[in-house]
Amino acid sequence: MRSIDINCDLGEGFGIYHTAPEEQIFPWISSANIACGFHAGDPQTMRRSVQLAIAHGVAIGAHPGTPDLAGFGRRAMELSNSELENALVYQIGALEAFCRTVGTFIHHVKPHGWLYNEAARNPRIAEVIASVVKTLNSSWILFGLAGSELPRAARQLGVPHAAEAFIDRAYEPDGSLASRGLRGSVIVHPETAVQQCLDIVLRSRVRTASGVEVPLAADTLCVHGDNPAASDILPLVRDCLHENGVDVRPWKPDAQSG
């Protein structure tokens, strides 16, 4: 049976604030990217998300961002190599400690927001991220935008990596994600999201906002936890994948893509 990983960015609350109905999301995903405190998340939120992942048999990933709590990690920042390295070690180390306290482990690392998009196009940023992941644990999988600089850097450094595509984001013809400032850049209609999912999984293609289809091969698919329709999209996605003979499970580096 064919398989695909479905991941979601979670743990992105802070204090009394929550961005996602996590109890409704965890049953439908196979991997969770848990915020590590810089763009969102705090100790209580991180531990709760780790516990929910264990309860639902979901693989745990670190989701580090930039120190931009007010901007949710989506604003551009100038970071030197050492600043970025230290920010990543600080955040990933925090999540790893929470995992250890309950007897589990980190499965993967996925950058957040601006850092994710910058790593997709900036070889320097991509190399720093891949190098940090390799140094911390050479078995961790690095999630990065399919066809971008991040999986390219991971491949060059021998870091296990998964090519990621998005169920709930619009694409540009060059394979990049449409800017969040554009109307329709976030897909909130469940039927549209399901069709995009099936196009990627079954046909290795995605339709852009302009109507052009472009090739897109992926190992893992993301639905954002802060998408207000996430809890509606995910059950439909799982049902449609099952109907098409596609199993959903965490990705393992036994069939590298890039």
C-alpha positions as CSV (number, residue, x, y, z in Angstrom):
1,M,0.0,0.0,0.0
2,R,1.2,3.5,-0.8
3,S,1.8,5.8,2.2
4,I,2.2,9.4,3.0
5,D,2.9,11.4,6.2
6,I,0.5,14.1,7.3
7,N,2.0,16.7,9.6
8,C,0.6,19.7,11.4
9,D,2.1,22.7,13.1
10,L,0.9,22.6,16.7
11,G,1.7,23.8,20.2
12,E,1.4,27.3,18.9
13,G,-0.5,28.7,21.8
14,F,0.9,30.8,24.6
15,G,-0.4,31.1,28.1
16,I,-4.2,31.2,27.9
17,Y,-4.1,31.7,24.2
18,H,-4.6,28.7,21.8
19,T,-4.4,28.7,18.0
20,A,-5.7,25.2,17.2
21,P,-8.2,22.7,18.6
22,E,-5.5,20.1,19.1
23,E,-7.7,17.4,20.6
24,Q,-9.6,17.5,17.2
25,I,-6.5,17.5,15.1
26,F,-4.2,14.9,16.6
27,P,-6.4,11.9,15.7
28,W,-6.0,12.7,12.0
29,I,-2.3,13.3,11.6
30,S,0.8,11.2,11.8
31,S,3.4,13.8,12.7
32,A,3.2,17.0,14.8
33,N,5.6,19.9,14.6
34,I,5.6,21.4,18.1
35,A,6.5,25.1,18.6
36,C,9.5,25.5,20.8
37,G,8.9,28.9,22.5
38,F,10.3,31.6,20.2
39,H,7.4,32.3,17.8
40,A,4.9,30.5,20.0
41,G,4.6,28.0,22.7
42,D,5.6,27.9,26.4
43,P,6.6,25.1,28.8
44,Q,3.0,24.1,29.6
45,T,1.9,24.2,26.0
46,M,4.9,22.2,24.8
47,R,4.5,19.5,27.4
48,R,0.7,19.2,26.7
49,S,1.4,18.8,23.0
50,V,4.0,16.2,23.6
51,Q,1.6,14.2,25.8
52,L,-1.1,14.5,23.1
53,A,1.3,13.2,20.5
54,I,2.1,10.2,22.7
55,A,-1.6,9.5,23.3
56,H,-2.4,9.4,19.6
57,G,0.8,7.7,18.4
58,V,2.0,10.7,16.5
59,A,5.6,11.4,15.7
60,I,7.0,14.4,17.4
61,G,8.9,17.1,15.5
62,A,10.7,20.3,16.8
63,H,9.3,23.4,15.1
64,P,11.8,26.2,15.8
65,G,11.3,29.7,14.6
66,T,12.9,33.1,15.1
67,P,12.6,35.2,18.3
68,D,9.6,37.0,17.1
69,L,6.7,36.3,19.4
70,A,4.7,39.4,18.4
71,G,5.0,38.6,14.7
72,F,4.4,34.8,15.1
73,G,7.8,34.2,13.5
74,R,6.6,35.4,10.1
75,R,8.6,38.7,9.9
76,A,12.1,38.8,8.2
77,M,15.1,38.9,10.5
78,E,18.8,39.4,10.0
79,L,20.6,36.5,11.7
80,S,24.3,35.6,11.6
81,N,25.2,32.0,11.4
82,S,26.0,31.8,15.1
83,E,22.8,33.6,16.1
84,L,20.7,31.2,14.0
85,E,22.7,28.1,15.3
86,N,22.2,29.1,18.9
87,A,18.5,29.9,18.4
88,L,18.0,26.4,16.9
89,V,20.0,24.6,19.6
90,Y,18.1,26.5,22.4
91,Q,14.7,25.7,21.0
92,I,15.2,22.1,19.9
93,G,17.0,21.3,23.2
94,A,14.0,22.5,25.1
95,L,11.6,20.2,23.2
96,E,14.0,17.3,23.5
97,A,14.0,17.7,27.3
98,F,10.2,17.6,27.4
99,C,10.3,14.4,25.3
100,R,12.9,12.8,27.6
101,T,10.8,13.5,30.7
102,V,8.0,11.3,29.3
103,G,10.1,8.7,27.7
104,T,9.8,9.6,24.1
105,F,12.0,11.3,21.4
106,I,12.2,13.8,18.6
107,H,11.5,12.3,15.2
108,H,12.1,15.3,12.9
109,V,12.8,19.0,12.7
110,K,10.8,21.5,10.7
111,P,11.6,25.3,10.7
112,H,8.7,27.7,11.1
113,G,7.4,30.7,9.2
114,W,9.9,33.1,7.8
115,L,12.8,30.8,8.7
116,Y,11.2,28.0,6.7
117,N,10.6,30.1,3.6
118,E,14.1,31.7,3.8
119,A,15.7,28.3,4.1
120,A,13.8,27.3,1.0
121,R,15.6,30.0,-1.1
122,N,18.8,30.9,0.9
123,P,21.6,28.3,0.7
124,R,23.4,29.8,3.8
125,I,20.3,29.6,6.0
126,A,19.6,26.1,4.7
127,E,23.1,24.9,5.4
128,V,23.1,26.2,9.0
129,I,19.8,24.5,9.7
130,A,20.9,21.2,8.2
131,S,24.3,21.3,10.0
132,V,22.6,21.9,13.4
133,V,20.3,19.0,12.9
134,K,23.2,16.7,11.9
135,T,25.2,17.8,15.0
136,L,22.3,17.4,17.5
137,N,21.2,14.0,16.2
138,S,22.1,12.5,12.8
139,S,19.0,10.3,12.8
140,W,16.5,13.2,12.9
141,I,14.7,13.9,9.7
142,L,14.7,17.4,8.4
143,F,11.4,18.6,6.8
144,G,11.8,21.2,4.0
145,L,9.9,22.5,1.0
146,A,10.0,20.1,-1.9
147,G,12.5,21.1,-4.5
148,S,14.0,23.8,-2.4
149,E,17.4,24.7,-0.9
150,L,16.7,23.0,2.5
151,P,16.4,19.4,1.3
152,R,19.3,20.2,-1.1
153,A,21.5,21.2,1.9
154,A,20.3,18.1,3.9
155,R,21.3,15.8,1.0
156,Q,24.7,17.4,0.7
157,L,25.4,16.9,4.4
158,G,24.0,13.4,4.6
159,V,21.0,14.4,6.8
160,P,17.8,12.4,6.5
161,H,15.2,14.6,4.9
162,A,11.6,14.6,3.8
163,A,10.3,16.7,0.9
164,E,7.2,18.6,2.1
165,A,4.2,19.9,0.3
166,F,1.1,21.8,1.6
167,I,-2.5,20.7,1.5
168,D,-3.7,24.2,2.6
169,R,-1.5,26.6,0.8
170,A,-1.6,28.0,-2.7
171,Y,1.5,27.6,-4.9
172,E,3.3,29.8,-7.4
173,P,4.5,28.4,-10.8
174,D,8.1,28.1,-9.5
175,G,7.0,25.7,-6.7
176,S,7.2,28.3,-4.0
177,L,4.3,29.1,-1.6
178,A,2.1,32.1,-2.5
179,S,2.5,35.0,-0.1
180,R,0.2,35.0,2.8
181,G,-0.7,38.6,1.8
182,L,-2.5,37.4,-1.3
183,R,-6.2,36.5,-1.3
184,G,-6.6,32.7,-1.4
185,S,-3.1,31.9,-0.3
186,V,-4.4,29.8,2.6
187,I,-6.9,27.2,1.5
188,V,-9.9,27.0,3.8
189,H,-12.4,25.1,1.7
190,P,-12.1,21.4,2.7
191,E,-13.0,20.1,-0.8
192,T,-10.3,22.3,-2.4
193,A,-7.7,21.1,0.1
194,V,-8.7,17.4,-0.5
195,Q,-8.3,17.8,-4.3
196,Q,-4.9,19.4,-3.8
197,C,-3.9,16.6,-1.5
198,L,-5.0,13.9,-4.1
199,D,-3.2,15.7,-6.9
200,I,0.0,15.7,-5.0
201,V,-0.2,12.2,-3.7
202,L,-1.6,10.4,-6.8
203,R,-0.3,12.6,-9.6
204,S,2.8,14.3,-8.2
205,R,1.4,17.6,-9.4
206,V,-0.2,20.8,-8.0
207,R,-2.4,23.4,-9.6
208,T,-1.2,27.0,-9.0
209,A,-3.4,30.0,-8.4
210,S,-3.1,30.9,-12.1
211,G,-4.3,27.4,-13.1
212,V,-1.0,26.1,-14.3
213,E,0.0,22.6,-13.1
214,V,3.6,22.0,-11.9
215,P,5.4,18.8,-10.8
216,L,5.5,18.3,-7.1
217,A,6.7,15.1,-5.4
218,A,6.4,15.0,-1.6
219,D,7.0,12.6,1.3
220,T,5.0,14.6,3.9
221,L,2.0,16.9,3.6
222,C,1.2,19.8,5.9
223,V,-2.0,21.3,7.2
224,H,-1.4,24.3,9.4
225,G,-2.8,24.2,12.9
226,D,-3.8,27.9,12.8
227,N,-5.9,27.3,9.7
228,P,-9.5,27.7,11.0
229,A,-10.6,24.9,8.8
230,A,-7.9,22.4,9.8
231,S,-10.3,20.2,11.9
232,D,-12.7,20.0,8.9
233,I,-10.0,19.4,6.3
234,L,-8.1,16.6,8.0
235,P,-10.9,14.0,8.4
236,L,-11.9,14.4,4.7
237,V,-8.2,14.1,3.6
238,R,-7.8,10.9,5.6
239,D,-11.0,9.4,4.2
240,C,-10.1,10.2,0.6
241,L,-6.6,8.9,1.0
242,H,-8.0,5.7,2.4
243,E,-10.4,5.3,-0.4
244,N,-7.5,5.7,-2.9
245,G,-5.4,3.0,-1.1
246,V,-3.0,5.4,0.6
247,D,-2.0,4.7,4.2
248,V,-1.0,7.6,6.5
249,R,2.0,7.1,8.7
250,P,5.2,8.9,9.8
251,W,7.8,9.2,7.2
252,K,11.0,7.1,7.5
253,P,14.2,7.7,5.6
254,D,14.2,4.3,3.8
255,A,13.3,5.9,0.4
256,Q,15.0,9.3,0.2
257,S,13.5,11.9,-2.1
258,G,14.6,15.4,-2.8
